[in-house]
Amino acid sequence: MPPGRRIRCGHVTSGPISDVWTWVYNAARWTWHDPDGYNFISGPLADITLLGGAYAIARRHNCHVKGCWRIARAQVPGTGYIVCRKHHPHEAPTPEKVIEAHNAALARRDEVIQDLAQTAAAHAGAAGPPAPDPP
C-alpha cells in the first residue's frame, strides 16, 4: 500500500466476503455431511438434474439455424432440419387461407360420408329384403 493511504475500515471489505464464505461453508457442511445423503439428493443434485434436463430439452427443440434460440417446430421439406417460423422457407398462412382450407376439408369429409351412405344403401338394396324371422 502506498504511504499516505490508509484503509479506513478493514471490515468493509472483509465482512461481506466473510459472510458469503460462511454461508457456503455451512451450506456445504449441512449438505455433504448428512449420514444418509438425503440433503444432497434433494438439494443440489435435484437442482443440477432439473437444470440439465431443461438444457437438454432446449438444445433438442431449438432451431437448427446457428445462433437461433427459438423453439423449432417446422420441418423443412426434403431435409432433416427443424426450424422456427422465422427461418422456415415457406410463408406463414393467413387467417383467410386457414379458413379456406378448413372449409375445403369439411366439404371433402361431407362428400366421403355421402358416398359411403350411397354405397351402403346400394348394397342393402342389392341384397333384397331381409328374411322374416321364423316363429
TIDREN-118234 format. One record per residue (C-alpha): residue number from 1; residue in one letter; chain; x, y, z. Coordinates in Angstrom, 3 decimals, always signed. Layout:
// residues N
{resi = NUM, resn = a, chain = A, c1 = X, c2 = Y, c3 = Z}
...
This chain:
// residues 135
{resi = 1, resn = m, chain = A, c1 = +0.000, c2 = +0.000, c3 = +0.000}
{resi = 2, resn = p, chain = A, c1 = +1.427, c2 = +3.402, c3 = -0.894}
{resi = 3, resn = p, chain = A, c1 = +2.390, c2 = +5.627, c3 = +2.022}
{resi = 4, resn = g, chain = A, c1 = -0.271, c2 = +8.073, c3 = +2.996}
{resi = 5, resn = r, chain = A, c1 = -3.105, c2 = +5.713, c3 = +2.089}
{resi = 6, resn = r, chain = A, c1 = -4.703, c2 = +4.022, c3 = +4.950}
{resi = 7, resn = i, chain = A, c1 = -7.563, c2 = +1.544, c3 = +4.977}
{resi = 8, resn = r, chain = A, c1 = -10.222, c2 = +3.248, c3 = +6.956}
{resi = 9, resn = c, chain = A, c1 = -12.122, c2 = +0.148, c3 = +7.881}
{resi = 10, resn = g, chain = A, c1 = -10.940, c2 = -3.352, c3 = +7.080}
{resi = 11, resn = h, chain = A, c1 = -14.346, c2 = -4.741, c3 = +7.968}
{resi = 12, resn = v, chain = A, c1 = -15.997, c2 = -3.042, c3 = +4.983}
{resi = 13, resn = t, chain = A, c1 = -14.398, c2 = -5.480, c3 = +2.560}
{resi = 14, resn = s, chain = A, c1 = -13.798, c2 = -8.474, c3 = +4.767}
{resi = 15, resn = g, chain = A, c1 = -17.253, c2 = -8.504, c3 = +6.359}
{resi = 16, resn = p, chain = A, c1 = -19.381, c2 = -9.299, c3 = +3.273}
{resi = 17, resn = i, chain = A, c1 = -16.770, c2 = -11.709, c3 = +1.898}
{resi = 18, resn = s, chain = A, c1 = -16.612, c2 = -13.471, c3 = +5.233}
{resi = 19, resn = d, chain = A, c1 = -20.405, c2 = -13.700, c3 = +5.320}
{resi = 20, resn = v, chain = A, c1 = -20.514, c2 = -15.274, c3 = +1.849}
{resi = 21, resn = w, chain = A, c1 = -17.840, c2 = -17.851, c3 = +2.675}
{resi = 22, resn = t, chain = A, c1 = -19.533, c2 = -18.643, c3 = +5.978}
{resi = 23, resn = w, chain = A, c1 = -22.775, c2 = -19.291, c3 = +4.136}
{resi = 24, resn = v, chain = A, c1 = -21.024, c2 = -21.513, c3 = +1.570}
{resi = 25, resn = y, chain = A, c1 = -19.253, c2 = -23.439, c3 = +4.330}
{resi = 26, resn = n, chain = A, c1 = -22.447, c2 = -24.006, c3 = +6.313}
{resi = 27, resn = a, chain = A, c1 = -24.402, c2 = -24.996, c3 = +3.224}
{resi = 28, resn = a, chain = A, c1 = -21.720, c2 = -27.485, c3 = +2.186}
{resi = 29, resn = r, chain = A, c1 = -21.340, c2 = -28.839, c3 = +5.714}
{resi = 30, resn = w, chain = A, c1 = -25.076, c2 = -29.304, c3 = +6.068}
{resi = 31, resn = t, chain = A, c1 = -25.413, c2 = -30.795, c3 = +2.566}
{resi = 32, resn = w, chain = A, c1 = -22.376, c2 = -33.039, c3 = +2.278}
{resi = 33, resn = h, chain = A, c1 = -22.088, c2 = -34.435, c3 = +5.794}
{resi = 34, resn = d, chain = A, c1 = -25.580, c2 = -35.796, c3 = +6.149}
{resi = 35, resn = p, chain = A, c1 = -25.192, c2 = -39.508, c3 = +7.018}
{resi = 36, resn = d, chain = A, c1 = -27.767, c2 = -40.869, c3 = +4.568}
{resi = 37, resn = g, chain = A, c1 = -27.215, c2 = -38.299, c3 = +1.807}
{resi = 38, resn = y, chain = A, c1 = -30.804, c2 = -37.036, c3 = +1.778}
{resi = 39, resn = n, chain = A, c1 = -29.800, c2 = -33.379, c3 = +1.821}
{resi = 40, resn = f, chain = A, c1 = -27.507, c2 = -33.828, c3 = -1.158}
{resi = 41, resn = i, chain = A, c1 = -30.030, c2 = -35.832, c3 = -3.178}
{resi = 42, resn = s, chain = A, c1 = -32.925, c2 = -33.472, c3 = -2.501}
{resi = 43, resn = g, chain = A, c1 = -30.831, c2 = -30.300, c3 = -2.723}
{resi = 44, resn = p, chain = A, c1 = -28.068, c2 = -29.604, c3 = -5.229}
{resi = 45, resn = l, chain = A, c1 = -28.365, c2 = -32.936, c3 = -7.066}
{resi = 46, resn = a, chain = A, c1 = -32.042, c2 = -32.292, c3 = -7.793}
{resi = 47, resn = d, chain = A, c1 = -31.251, c2 = -28.768, c3 = -8.982}
{resi = 48, resn = i, chain = A, c1 = -28.438, c2 = -29.990, c3 = -11.237}
{resi = 49, resn = t, chain = A, c1 = -30.744, c2 = -32.664, c3 = -12.683}
{resi = 50, resn = l, chain = A, c1 = -33.548, c2 = -30.193, c3 = -13.397}
{resi = 51, resn = l, chain = A, c1 = -31.210, c2 = -27.634, c3 = -14.951}
{resi = 52, resn = g, chain = A, c1 = -29.519, c2 = -30.327, c3 = -17.054}
{resi = 53, resn = g, chain = A, c1 = -32.880, c2 = -31.625, c3 = -18.251}
{resi = 54, resn = a, chain = A, c1 = -34.044, c2 = -28.136, c3 = -19.182}
{resi = 55, resn = y, chain = A, c1 = -30.815, c2 = -27.552, c3 = -21.095}
{resi = 56, resn = a, chain = A, c1 = -31.172, c2 = -30.863, c3 = -22.959}
{resi = 57, resn = i, chain = A, c1 = -34.765, c2 = -30.103, c3 = -23.923}
{resi = 58, resn = a, chain = A, c1 = -33.827, c2 = -26.616, c3 = -25.099}
{resi = 59, resn = r, chain = A, c1 = -30.925, c2 = -27.973, c3 = -27.169}
{resi = 60, resn = r, chain = A, c1 = -33.085, c2 = -30.706, c3 = -28.692}
{resi = 61, resn = h, chain = A, c1 = -36.001, c2 = -28.490, c3 = -29.627}
{resi = 62, resn = n, chain = A, c1 = -34.333, c2 = -25.255, c3 = -30.666}
{resi = 63, resn = c, chain = A, c1 = -33.971, c2 = -24.052, c3 = -34.255}
{resi = 64, resn = h, chain = A, c1 = -31.217, c2 = -25.738, c3 = -36.291}
{resi = 65, resn = v, chain = A, c1 = -30.030, c2 = -22.382, c3 = -37.671}
{resi = 66, resn = k, chain = A, c1 = -26.786, c2 = -21.480, c3 = -35.914}
{resi = 67, resn = g, chain = A, c1 = -27.298, c2 = -18.843, c3 = -33.241}
{resi = 68, resn = c, chain = A, c1 = -31.113, c2 = -19.007, c3 = -33.257}
{resi = 69, resn = w, chain = A, c1 = -32.559, c2 = -19.651, c3 = -29.795}
{resi = 70, resn = r, chain = A, c1 = -36.203, c2 = -20.029, c3 = -30.854}
{resi = 71, resn = i, chain = A, c1 = -38.221, c2 = -23.218, c3 = -30.389}
{resi = 72, resn = a, chain = A, c1 = -38.323, c2 = -25.153, c3 = -33.669}
{resi = 73, resn = r, chain = A, c1 = -41.475, c2 = -26.968, c3 = -34.765}
{resi = 74, resn = a, chain = A, c1 = -41.493, c2 = -26.840, c3 = -38.557}
{resi = 75, resn = q, chain = A, c1 = -39.582, c2 = -29.385, c3 = -40.605}
{resi = 76, resn = v, chain = A, c1 = -38.098, c2 = -28.140, c3 = -43.851}
{resi = 77, resn = p, chain = A, c1 = -39.484, c2 = -30.419, c3 = -46.612}
{resi = 78, resn = g, chain = A, c1 = -36.879, c2 = -32.736, c3 = -48.105}
{resi = 79, resn = t, chain = A, c1 = -34.334, c2 = -32.233, c3 = -45.301}
{resi = 80, resn = g, chain = A, c1 = -33.809, c2 = -33.286, c3 = -41.730}
{resi = 81, resn = y, chain = A, c1 = -33.732, c2 = -29.702, c3 = -40.493}
{resi = 82, resn = i, chain = A, c1 = -36.278, c2 = -28.465, c3 = -37.994}
{resi = 83, resn = v, chain = A, c1 = -36.521, c2 = -24.699, c3 = -37.863}
{resi = 84, resn = c, chain = A, c1 = -38.571, c2 = -21.935, c3 = -36.291}
{resi = 85, resn = r, chain = A, c1 = -41.211, c2 = -19.947, c3 = -38.154}
{resi = 86, resn = k, chain = A, c1 = -38.742, c2 = -17.139, c3 = -38.854}
{resi = 87, resn = h, chain = A, c1 = -36.297, c2 = -19.401, c3 = -40.711}
{resi = 88, resn = h, chain = A, c1 = -38.838, c2 = -21.617, c3 = -42.484}
{resi = 89, resn = p, chain = A, c1 = -38.655, c2 = -21.115, c3 = -46.272}
{resi = 90, resn = h, chain = A, c1 = -42.453, c2 = -21.122, c3 = -46.733}
{resi = 91, resn = e, chain = A, c1 = -44.555, c2 = -18.155, c3 = -45.797}
{resi = 92, resn = a, chain = A, c1 = -46.965, c2 = -18.306, c3 = -42.871}
{resi = 93, resn = p, chain = A, c1 = -50.612, c2 = -18.911, c3 = -43.836}
{resi = 94, resn = t, chain = A, c1 = -53.042, c2 = -16.040, c3 = -43.490}
{resi = 95, resn = p, chain = A, c1 = -56.265, c2 = -16.484, c3 = -41.491}
{resi = 96, resn = e, chain = A, c1 = -58.232, c2 = -16.493, c3 = -44.744}
{resi = 97, resn = k, chain = A, c1 = -56.134, c2 = -19.391, c3 = -46.108}
{resi = 98, resn = v, chain = A, c1 = -56.675, c2 = -21.357, c3 = -42.895}
{resi = 99, resn = i, chain = A, c1 = -60.456, c2 = -20.869, c3 = -43.040}
{resi = 100, resn = e, chain = A, c1 = -60.440, c2 = -21.747, c3 = -46.744}
{resi = 101, resn = a, chain = A, c1 = -58.522, c2 = -24.967, c3 = -46.107}
{resi = 102, resn = h, chain = A, c1 = -60.839, c2 = -25.842, c3 = -43.224}
{resi = 103, resn = n, chain = A, c1 = -63.941, c2 = -25.361, c3 = -45.335}
{resi = 104, resn = a, chain = A, c1 = -62.412, c2 = -27.451, c3 = -48.149}
{resi = 105, resn = a, chain = A, c1 = -61.637, c2 = -30.255, c3 = -45.673}
{resi = 106, resn = l, chain = A, c1 = -65.216, c2 = -30.169, c3 = -44.358}
{resi = 107, resn = a, chain = A, c1 = -66.558, c2 = -30.326, c3 = -47.921}
{resi = 108, resn = r, chain = A, c1 = -64.334, c2 = -33.356, c3 = -48.699}
{resi = 109, resn = r, chain = A, c1 = -65.487, c2 = -35.046, c3 = -45.498}
{resi = 110, resn = d, chain = A, c1 = -69.150, c2 = -34.465, c3 = -46.380}
{resi = 111, resn = e, chain = A, c1 = -68.566, c2 = -35.926, c3 = -49.871}
{resi = 112, resn = v, chain = A, c1 = -66.947, c2 = -39.053, c3 = -48.417}
{resi = 113, resn = i, chain = A, c1 = -69.817, c2 = -39.517, c3 = -45.940}
{resi = 114, resn = q, chain = A, c1 = -72.354, c2 = -39.104, c3 = -48.746}
{resi = 115, resn = d, chain = A, c1 = -70.521, c2 = -41.636, c3 = -50.943}
{resi = 116, resn = l, chain = A, c1 = -70.420, c2 = -44.131, c3 = -48.072}
{resi = 117, resn = a, chain = A, c1 = -74.125, c2 = -43.656, c3 = -47.391}
{resi = 118, resn = q, chain = A, c1 = -74.972, c2 = -44.197, c3 = -51.103}
{resi = 119, resn = t, chain = A, c1 = -72.740, c2 = -47.290, c3 = -51.263}
{resi = 120, resn = a, chain = A, c1 = -74.329, c2 = -48.737, c3 = -48.116}
{resi = 121, resn = a, chain = A, c1 = -77.819, c2 = -48.062, c3 = -49.499}
{resi = 122, resn = a, chain = A, c1 = -76.915, c2 = -49.693, c3 = -52.832}
{resi = 123, resn = h, chain = A, c1 = -75.577, c2 = -52.808, c3 = -51.066}
{resi = 124, resn = a, chain = A, c1 = -78.630, c2 = -53.007, c3 = -48.843}
{resi = 125, resn = g, chain = A, c1 = -80.949, c2 = -52.754, c3 = -51.900}
{resi = 126, resn = a, chain = A, c1 = -78.978, c2 = -55.373, c3 = -53.849}
{resi = 127, resn = a, chain = A, c1 = -79.201, c2 = -57.915, c3 = -51.054}
{resi = 128, resn = g, chain = A, c1 = -83.003, c2 = -57.777, c3 = -51.149}
{resi = 129, resn = p, chain = A, c1 = -85.377, c2 = -57.571, c3 = -48.276}
{resi = 130, resn = p, chain = A, c1 = -84.360, c2 = -59.332, c3 = -45.086}
{resi = 131, resn = a, chain = A, c1 = -85.782, c2 = -62.803, c3 = -44.489}
{resi = 132, resn = p, chain = A, c1 = -88.638, c2 = -62.984, c3 = -41.999}
{resi = 133, resn = d, chain = A, c1 = -87.863, c2 = -64.416, c3 = -38.599}
{resi = 134, resn = p, chain = A, c1 = -89.237, c2 = -67.923, c3 = -38.045}
{resi = 135, resn = p, chain = A, c1 = -91.970, c2 = -68.135, c3 = -35.397}
